[in-house]
Amino acid sequence: MDKEEVRRIAEDFNKSIRQRIDELLEADSNMYTNLGSDSTKSEIEDVKKKSRVIYRAIKDLDAFVGSQLLYYQDKDYKGA
């Protein structure tokens, strides 16, 4: 999922904020699901970067939820 696709979903005003957030979280979940035990460190880092873009878009839609997602991603990243 690239930045343009994230923006397209986040700005789809035909859907509710909840629906847009759900769609973004589903895309995020799919990216992590597609990682496997054979994934390279580069592939894992790429998914984390894309995930951060998604979380920032969510923060624009719902500041509290987006902030929490970013906080826990940072906490997990630093703790790993």
Phi, psi and omega per residue, in radians:
M1 nan 2.189 -3.132
D2 -1.754 3.007 -3.088
K3 -1.031 -0.644 -3.126
E4 -1.126 -0.729 3.126
E5 -1.182 -0.681 3.084
V6 -1.072 -0.797 3.140
R7 -1.086 -0.721 3.140
R8 -1.058 -0.765 3.131
I9 -1.178 -0.803 -3.079
A10 -1.126 -0.495 -3.098
E11 -1.798 0.295 3.101
D12 -1.417 1.569 -3.033
F13 -1.299 -0.031 3.032
N14 -1.389 -0.157 3.128
K15 -1.996 2.725 3.089
S16 -1.273 2.872 3.091
I17 -1.032 -0.747 3.134
R18 -1.032 -0.766 3.140
Q19 -1.129 -0.694 3.129
R20 -1.168 -0.741 3.109
I21 -1.105 -0.760 3.122
D22 -1.047 -0.720 3.137
E23 -1.159 -0.705 3.098
L24 -1.152 -0.733 3.116
L25 -1.168 -0.602 3.083
E26 -1.124 -0.760 3.106
A27 -1.093 -0.715 3.114
D28 -1.081 -0.805 3.139
S29 -1.064 -0.725 3.136
N30 -1.099 -0.677 3.127
M31 -1.076 -0.804 -3.138
Y32 -1.195 -0.611 3.130
T33 -1.130 -0.597 -3.114
N34 -1.355 -0.171 3.028
L35 -1.313 2.515 3.129
G36 -2.225 3.124 3.125
S37 -1.155 -0.310 3.124
D38 -1.660 0.098 3.141
S39 -1.205 2.458 3.136
T40 -1.376 2.842 3.101
K41 -1.049 -0.634 3.114
S42 -1.106 -0.739 3.114
E43 -1.137 -0.697 3.135
I44 -1.143 -0.772 3.117
E45 -1.106 -0.652 3.126
D46 -1.109 -0.733 3.110
V47 -1.134 -0.709 3.119
K48 -1.099 -0.687 3.111
K49 -1.152 -0.756 3.119
K50 -1.145 -0.649 3.108
S51 -1.088 -0.705 3.120
R52 -1.087 -0.680 3.087
V53 -1.086 -0.745 3.115
I54 -1.099 -0.784 -3.118
Y55 -1.133 -0.611 3.082
R56 -1.169 -0.673 3.091
A57 -1.132 -0.691 3.100
I58 -1.124 -0.684 3.120
K59 -1.062 -0.606 3.084
D60 -1.171 -0.497 3.138
L61 -1.515 -0.687 -3.130
D62 -2.533 1.758 -3.009
A63 -0.999 -0.728 -3.097
F64 -1.149 -0.901 -3.110
V65 -1.079 -0.822 3.141
G66 -1.070 -0.724 3.119
S67 -1.101 -0.710 3.123
Q68 -1.133 -0.754 3.120
L69 -1.073 -0.780 3.130
L70 -1.147 -0.710 3.135
Y71 -1.041 -0.857 -3.088
Y72 -1.272 -0.485 3.040
Q73 -1.171 -0.765 3.106
D74 -1.105 -0.756 -3.126
K75 -1.092 -0.766 3.131
D76 -1.165 -0.722 -3.103
Y77 -1.127 -0.726 -3.130
K78 -1.316 -0.490 -3.114
G79 -1.419 -0.280 -3.088
A80 -1.405 nan nan
